[in-house]
Amino acid sequence: MDKGVFLGFGLWILLITLMSVLAAALPVDADVYDVVIFDGRVIDPESNLDAVRNVGISKGAIQAITTESLQGNLKIDARG
């Protein structure tokens, strides 16, 4: 077998392996929201929630309220 072909094949195997490892390391729920409000006080009388949370907003509606870090196109720090 030609060394160049063997080397090319080996590089493809290495590339596929690296891509697989990187894909496995990425978070499954890697949502990117339109707007993220960090560390804002959230009050919800229905659930009796009164706490500091991160809020993810997309398409004009609240999509997530969490203590976890969120990714967003526009980030607003509400710590005051």
N, C-alpha and C positions, 0 to 999 in steps of 0.2 A: 504494500500500500504506500502511496506517495505521502511523504512527511507533511506536506502542505495540507492535503486533504485530512489527514489524521489530526493535525493541529486545529484546523477549522472546525472539525467535528467536536473536538474537545472544548473549544471556546463556546460553541453552541450549548453543549451540556452544562458548562459552567454558568452561562448566562441564564439558562432555564432554571437551574438550581437557585441562583441568586434571586431571581424574580419570585420563585416560590417562597423562599424564606422571607423576603420583604413583604409579600402579600399576606403571609400568615402573621406578620408582626403588626400590620395595620389594624386599628380598631374596627370592629364590625359596624358600629353605629357612628360613623364619622360624618354626622350631619353638619352641614354648614348653614347656619341660619342667616336670614337677611339682616337682622338686628339681634344683638345679645346685650342684655342689661346685666352687668355684674354687680353682685353684692347689694342688691336692692331689697328693701323691706317689702315682703309680700304678705298681704292680708286677704284671707278668703274665709268669710264667715260660715260658708256652707261646710267646709272641712275643718273649721276651727284653727286654720293655719295662721300664725302670726310670727314670721321668722325671716331671716336674711337668706335670700336664694338668688340663683342665676336664672334668668328668663330668656328663652329662645323664641324669637318671633319670625315667622315666614308667611308671606302672602297675606299680610295684614291680620294674622291671628296668632295667638300664643300657642306654641307647639311643645314647649318644654319648660318645666319649673323644677330645678334641681340644685343640689349642693355641689354637683360635679362641674368640672370645667366644660364650657361650651365654645364652639368655634362660630364666628360670625363675620359677615362682610363689614358691618358697622358695629363697633364695640363702644358701649357706654358704661362708664364707671359711676355707679350710683352711691358710692360710699359717703359722699358728701364731705 
